C-alpha cells in the first residue's frame, strides 16, 4: 500500500520546527509510515506563481526526517514517470516528499491532469490538511476523483471540535475578533452573531467601529468600503468595542487597560470561546500587552470550551502549543478554513472526500 498523504507545510516562520503545523506533520508521518507500506507526502509553501527555489520544500525533508526518526527522500522535479518508477521500485517503509506543488500552475487551477498524475503515485489518498481544505486545489479536490480517499486524524479532530462549538455551544458564548481586516471575518461574524452572547472586537476590525463612533483613528488600519456593513453590525448590542486604546503617532495599535479589564471579565464567565486575530500590533512588544492579556484571560478560564485559530493569533500567544491542550482548549491549524467552517460553509476539501465515485 502506498499512501498519498496531504500535509500542511505552509510554515513561513524561520523556527518552523517549533510550529504546531510542523509537529502535527511529524506525528502524521509517524502514524502512516510502517514497514509494510510507503508514504508520499504532498504539500506546498507560500504562493509562488512559478518555480521559486526560496519556497522549496527541500529543507522540510531533513527536518521531518530528524523529528520523526524516519528516512525521507526529497524529489526535486515533476517528471511523474520517473517519480512513479522510483516509488514503485523502492522498498516497503520508504517515504517521499514531493517538491512544492504550487510550482505547478495546475495545482491552484484544480487540474484533473495534475490530479491524475499525482493519484497514479499511490493507492490511497489521505487528506490530513484541514488548513487548506477550503481551497479547490488539485492535491485537495480533484485528486479524490481518481483513487480511494479518506480524511486523516487531524482533519477529523478539527471538524469535530469546530462542529461542537458551532452547533452546540454552551453559554455564555464569547467571540473574540481581531487581526488586520474585518472583511476576512464578515461571514464568520454574521453567522455566529445570533448564537453568541458577546463579540469582543480588537485590532483592525475595531477601528472600523471606532471611526463610526466619530473617534479620530488617524491613519490606523480600517476599511472604508465596509462602512455600511460596520454600521449594520454596530446595531447589534452583542458587539463590544474598545473603550480605550494605545497609539503611536496617529495610529491605534493596541487596546488599552480599561478595555483589557472589560474583555477579561467577560471572558472569565464564558463557557464557549472562539478567538481569531490578535488585539493589536503584537509584533512590537509595547503593543503586545492587549493580546497577551486576552490570552492570559482565555487560558485562565478552565471551564470554557475554547477554540483558538489563525496563524497570527497562535504566533502571538508564543505558547508551547503541544502542552496547551489541557482543559478544553483546542488550537486549530486553520485560519481561513476555520473561519469558513465556523461560518457554516462547506469546505471543498471535505466535500471532495464525500464525493461518490
C-alpha positions in Angstrom: 0.0 0.0 0.0 1.3 3.5 -0.9 -0.4 6.4 0.9 -0.5 9.8 -0.7 -0.5 12.0 2.4 -1.6 15.6 2.1 0.0 17.6 4.9 0.3 21.3 5.7 3.9 22.5 5.5 2.9 26.1 4.7 5.0 27.4 7.5 6.8 30.7 6.9 8.4 31.2 10.3 12.2 30.6 10.4 11.8 28.5 13.5 9.4 26.2 11.7 10.4 23.2 13.7 8.6 24.8 16.7 5.4 25.4 14.9 2.2 23.4 15.5 1.8 22.5 11.9 5.3 21.0 11.7 4.7 19.0 14.9 1.4 17.7 13.5 3.0 16.8 10.2 5.7 14.9 12.1 3.1 12.9 14.0 1.2 12.2 10.8 4.3 10.7 9.2 4.9 8.5 12.3 1.3 7.3 12.1 1.2 6.3 8.5 4.7 5.1 7.9 5.0 1.4 8.5 7.5 -1.3 7.4 4.8 -2.7 5.2 3.7 0.4 3.3 5.1 3.5 1.6 4.2 7.2 2.1 4.3 10.0 -0.5 3.9 13.5 1.1 2.1 16.2 -0.8 2.2 19.8 0.3 3.0 23.4 -0.6 4.7 26.5 0.8 3.7 30.1 0.1 2.0 31.4 -3.1 4.6 31.1 -5.9 3.4 31.7 -9.4 6.1 29.5 -10.9 9.2 27.8 -9.6 10.8 29.8 -6.8 13.6 27.9 -5.0 13.3 30.2 -1.9 10.0 28.4 -1.4 11.3 24.9 -1.9 10.2 22.1 0.5 13.7 20.6 0.5 14.5 22.0 4.0 11.5 20.2 5.4 12.7 16.8 4.2 15.7 16.9 6.5 13.8 18.5 9.4 10.9 16.0 9.2 13.3 13.1 9.0 15.1 14.3 12.1 11.9 14.9 14.0 10.2 11.6 13.0 13.3 9.4 13.1 12.4 8.3 9.6 14.4 8.5 6.3 12.7 10.8 3.9 13.6 11.1 0.2 13.1 14.5 -1.3 12.0 14.6 -5.0 13.0 18.0 -6.6 11.4 17.5 -10.0 8.0 16.8 -11.5 8.8 14.1 -14.0 5.9 11.9 -12.9 7.1 8.8 -14.9 10.4 8.9 -13.1 8.8 9.6 -9.8 6.4 6.7 -10.1 9.2 4.4 -11.2 11.3 5.4 -8.2 8.4 4.9 -5.8 7.4 1.5 -7.3 11.0 0.3 -7.1 11.6 1.4 -3.5 11.4 -1.0 -0.6 8.4 -1.0 1.8 8.8 1.6 4.5 10.1 4.2 2.1 8.9 7.9 2.5 9.0 10.5 -0.2 8.4 14.3 -0.1 7.4 15.9 -3.4 8.5 19.5 -4.2 6.2 22.4 -3.6 3.1 21.6 -5.7 2.3 25.3 -6.2 5.3 25.4 -8.5 2.9 23.8 -11.0 0.1 26.1 -12.3 -2.3 23.2 -12.4 -2.3 22.9 -8.6 -4.2 26.1 -8.0 -6.4 25.5 -11.1 -7.5 22.2 -9.7 -6.2 20.5 -12.9 -7.6 17.0 -13.4 -4.5 16.1 -15.4 -2.2 17.0 -12.5 -4.5 15.3 -10.1 -4.4 12.1 -12.2 -0.6 12.2 -12.3 -0.5 12.6 -8.5 -3.1 9.8 -8.0 -1.0 7.4 -10.1 1.7 7.6 -7.5 -0.2 5.7 -4.8 -3.1 3.5 -3.8 -5.0 5.6 -1.3 -5.2 9.4 -0.6 -5.3 10.8 2.9 -6.3 14.4 3.4 -4.7 15.4 6.7 -4.5 19.1 5.9 -7.5 20.9 7.4 -5.9 24.3 7.0 -6.1 24.1 3.2 -9.3 22.2 2.8 -11.2 25.5 2.0 -9.2 25.6 -1.3 -10.1 24.0 -4.6 -6.6 22.7 -5.4 -5.6 19.6 -7.4 -4.0 17.9 -4.5 -7.0 18.6 -2.3 -10.1 18.3 -4.5 -9.6 16.8 -8.0 -7.3 14.1 -6.8 -10.2 12.4 -4.9 -11.7 11.5 -8.3 -9.0 9.0 -9.1 -8.4 6.9 -6.1 -9.9 5.9 -2.7 -9.8 8.9 -0.4 -10.3 9.4 3.3 -9.8 12.1 5.9 -6.8 11.9 8.2 -7.0 12.2 12.1 -6.0 16.0 12.0 -8.9 16.8 9.7 -11.3 14.7 11.7 -10.3 16.3 15.0 -10.6 19.8 13.5 -14.1 19.2 12.1 -15.3 17.5 15.3 -14.0 20.3 17.6 -15.4 23.1 15.4 -18.7 21.4 14.8 -19.2 21.2 18.6 -18.8 24.9 19.2 -20.7 25.8 16.0 -23.8 23.7 16.6 -24.0 23.1 20.4 -22.1 25.9 22.3 -22.5 26.4 26.0 -23.4 29.9 27.2 -22.2 32.5 27.8 -20.7 32.2 24.3 -17.9 34.7 23.6 -16.4 35.5 20.2 -13.1 37.4 20.1 -12.3 39.1 16.7 -9.0 40.8 15.9 -6.3 40.8 13.3 -5.9 43.2 10.5 -9.1 43.1 8.5 -12.8 42.8 9.2 -13.5 41.8 5.6 -11.8 38.4 6.2 -14.2 37.7 9.1 -17.5 39.2 7.9 -19.3 35.9 7.0 -17.9 34.2 10.1 -19.1 37.1 12.3 -22.5 37.4 10.7 -23.1 33.6 11.0 -22.1 33.4 14.7 -23.6 36.7 16.0 -27.1 35.2 16.5 -25.5 32.4 18.6 -23.0 34.3 20.7 -23.6 36.4 23.8 -20.7 38.8 23.3 -18.4 39.6 20.3 -15.3 41.3 21.6 -13.6 43.3 18.8 -10.0 44.4 18.7 -7.2 45.1 16.1 -8.1 46.4 12.7 -11.8 45.4 12.9 -12.2 47.6 16.0 -11.0 50.7 14.1 -14.0 50.4 11.7 -16.4 50.7 14.7 -14.4 53.4 16.4 -14.4 55.5 13.2 -18.2 55.0 13.0 -18.4 56.4 16.6 -16.5 59.6 15.5 -13.2 58.5 17.1 -10.2 60.1 15.3 -8.4 56.9 14.2 -5.9 58.8 12.1 -4.1 56.5 9.7 -5.0 53.4 11.6 -5.9 50.3 9.6 -9.6 50.5 8.6 -11.8 49.5 5.7 -13.9 52.4 4.3 -15.6 50.1 1.9 -17.1 48.3 4.9 -18.6 51.4 6.4 -22.2 50.3 5.7 -21.6 46.8 6.9 -20.0 48.2 10.1 -23.0 50.4 10.6 -25.4 47.5 10.4 -23.3 45.3 12.7 -22.9 48.1 15.2 -26.7 48.0 15.8 -26.2 44.5 17.4 -25.8 45.1 21.2 -23.7 41.9 21.4 -20.7 43.6 19.8 -18.3 45.1 22.3 -15.7 47.6 21.1 -12.7 49.1 22.8 -13.3 51.9 25.4 -9.6 52.9 25.4 -6.5 52.2 23.3 -2.8 52.7 22.8 -1.4 54.8 20.0 1.8 55.6 18.3 1.7 58.8 16.3 -1.8 58.9 14.8 -2.2 55.1 14.7 -4.2 52.9 17.1 -2.0 49.8 17.7 -3.5 48.1 20.8 -6.4 48.0 23.2 -6.0 49.9 26.4 -6.1 48.8 30.1 -9.8 49.6 30.6 -10.7 47.5 27.6 -8.4 44.7 28.8 -10.2 44.7 32.1 -13.7 44.7 30.5 -12.9 42.0 28.0 -11.1 39.8 30.6 -14.2 40.0 32.9 -16.5 38.9 30.1 -14.1 36.1 29.1 -13.8 34.8 32.7 -17.5 34.0 32.7 -17.6 32.3 29.3 -18.4 28.7 28.7 -17.6 28.8 25.0 -14.9 30.9 23.5 -13.8 31.3 19.8 -10.8 33.5 19.2 -9.4 34.6 15.9 -7.0 37.5 15.5 -4.7 39.4 17.8 -5.8 42.6 19.6 -3.1 44.8 18.2 0.3 45.2 16.6 1.7 42.3 18.8 4.9 42.1 16.8 6.1 45.2 18.7 6.5 44.4 22.4 4.8 47.5 23.8 1.7 46.8 21.7 1.5 43.1 22.6 0.0 43.8 26.0 -3.6 43.6 24.9 -3.2 40.3 23.0 -1.2 38.7 25.8 -3.6 39.9 28.4 -6.5 38.4 26.5 -4.5 35.2 26.1 -4.0 35.1 29.8 -7.7 35.5 30.5 -8.6 32.8 28.0 -6.1 30.3 29.4 -7.2 31.1 32.9 -10.8 30.1 32.2 -10.7 26.3 32.6 -14.4 25.8 32.3 -14.9 27.1 28.8 -14.8 25.1 25.5 -12.2 27.1 23.7 -11.1 27.2 20.0 -8.2 29.4 19.0 -7.2 29.8 15.4 -5.4 31.8 12.8 -1.6 31.9 12.3 -1.2 35.4 13.8 -3.2 34.5 16.9 -1.2 31.4 17.5 2.1 33.2 16.9 1.1 36.0 19.2 0.5 33.6 22.1 4.0 32.2 22.0 2.8 29.1 23.8 4.1 25.6 23.9 1.0 24.6 21.9 1.6 20.8 22.2 1.4 21.3 26.0 -1.6 23.7 25.9 -4.2 21.1 25.0 -5.0 20.8 28.7 -8.5 21.6 29.8 -10.9 22.3 27.0 -8.6 24.3 24.7 -8.4 23.4 21.0 -5.8 25.0 18.8 -6.9 25.0 15.2 -4.3 24.8 12.4 -6.7 26.7 10.1 -7.1 30.4 9.6 -9.3 30.9 6.6 -10.5 27.2 6.8 -11.5 27.6 10.4 -13.4 30.9 9.7 -15.2 29.4 6.7 -16.2 26.2 8.6 -17.5 28.2 11.5 -19.4 30.4 9.1 -21.3 27.3 8.0 -19.7 27.0 4.6 -18.9 23.6 3.1 -15.1 23.2 2.6 -14.2 21.8 -0.9 -11.5 19.5 0.5 -14.0 17.9 2.9 -16.8 17.8 0.3 -14.5 16.1 -2.1 -13.9 13.2 0.3 -17.6 12.5 0.4 -17.9 12.5 -3.4 -19.3 9.3 -4.9 -17.0 7.6 -7.4 
